[in-house]
Amino acid sequence: MKVTLKLYATLSDHLPDAARKTNAVELDLHPGTSIAQVIERENLPRKLCHLVLIDGVFIPPAERATRALVEGETLAIWPPIAGG
């Protein structure tokens, strides 16, 4: 199944060079793949996967291991952002 992965800020360094312009890459996943499995598969540091959205809906940390992705969804991940 096809899912779009969007990574922002420092996490975009984990995208292939060609995908960094759009912050997005299309993934081909097995049905039933969870958010946590995508984070692991893409070698994303868990502690930097702070804000996680599927199609604009926030997914709390407790649900990321069990929330399976569905064909056509967009998974967007942001690291914690500090400012001042």
C-alpha positions as CSV (number, residue, x, y, z in Angstrom):
1,M,0.0,0.0,0.0
2,K,1.2,3.6,-0.7
3,V,1.5,6.1,2.1
4,T,3.1,9.6,2.1
5,L,5.6,10.4,4.8
6,K,6.3,14.0,5.5
7,L,9.2,15.0,7.7
8,Y,9.8,18.6,9.0
9,A,12.7,20.6,10.4
10,T,15.7,18.5,11.4
11,L,13.8,15.3,10.6
12,S,13.9,16.1,6.9
13,D,17.5,15.1,7.0
14,H,16.3,11.5,7.0
15,L,14.6,12.0,3.6
16,P,16.3,11.1,0.3
17,D,17.9,14.2,-1.3
18,A,15.3,14.4,-4.0
19,A,12.5,14.4,-1.5
20,R,13.8,17.3,0.7
21,K,12.4,20.0,-1.6
22,T,8.8,18.8,-0.8
23,N,9.5,17.3,2.6
24,A,7.7,14.2,1.4
25,V,8.3,10.7,0.1
26,E,5.9,8.0,-0.9
27,L,6.4,4.7,1.0
28,D,5.3,1.3,-0.1
29,L,4.2,-0.5,3.1
30,H,2.6,-3.8,4.1
31,P,-1.0,-3.5,5.1
32,G,-1.3,-3.1,8.8
33,T,2.0,-1.2,9.3
34,S,1.9,1.0,12.4
35,I,3.3,4.5,12.8
36,A,5.9,3.1,15.2
37,Q,7.0,0.6,12.6
38,V,7.5,3.4,10.0
39,I,9.5,5.5,12.5
40,E,11.7,2.4,13.1
41,R,12.0,1.5,9.5
42,E,13.0,5.0,8.5
43,N,15.5,5.2,11.4
44,L,13.9,8.2,12.9
45,P,15.0,9.0,16.4
46,R,11.9,8.3,18.6
47,K,12.6,11.2,21.0
48,L,12.5,13.6,18.0
49,C,9.2,12.3,16.7
50,H,7.2,14.7,18.8
51,L,4.2,15.9,16.8
52,V,2.7,13.1,14.7
53,L,-0.3,13.6,12.5
54,I,-2.2,11.4,10.1
55,D,-4.1,13.5,7.5
56,G,-3.9,16.4,9.9
57,V,-5.2,14.5,13.0
58,F,-2.9,14.3,16.0
59,I,-1.9,10.8,17.1
60,P,-0.9,10.6,20.8
61,P,2.3,8.7,21.7
62,A,0.3,5.9,23.3
63,E,-1.5,5.1,20.0
64,R,1.5,5.1,17.7
65,A,2.4,1.5,18.2
66,T,-1.1,0.3,17.4
67,R,-2.4,2.8,14.9
68,A,-2.1,1.1,11.5
69,L,-1.7,3.2,8.4
70,V,-4.2,2.9,5.5
71,E,-3.7,3.2,1.8
72,G,-3.4,6.9,0.7
73,E,-2.9,8.4,4.2
74,T,-0.3,11.1,4.9
75,L,1.9,10.7,8.0
76,A,3.5,13.9,9.0
77,I,6.1,14.2,11.8
78,W,7.7,17.2,13.5
79,P,10.5,17.3,16.1
80,P,10.0,19.3,19.3
81,I,10.5,23.0,18.5
82,A,12.2,25.4,20.9
83,G,12.0,29.1,20.5
84,G,12.3,32.2,22.4
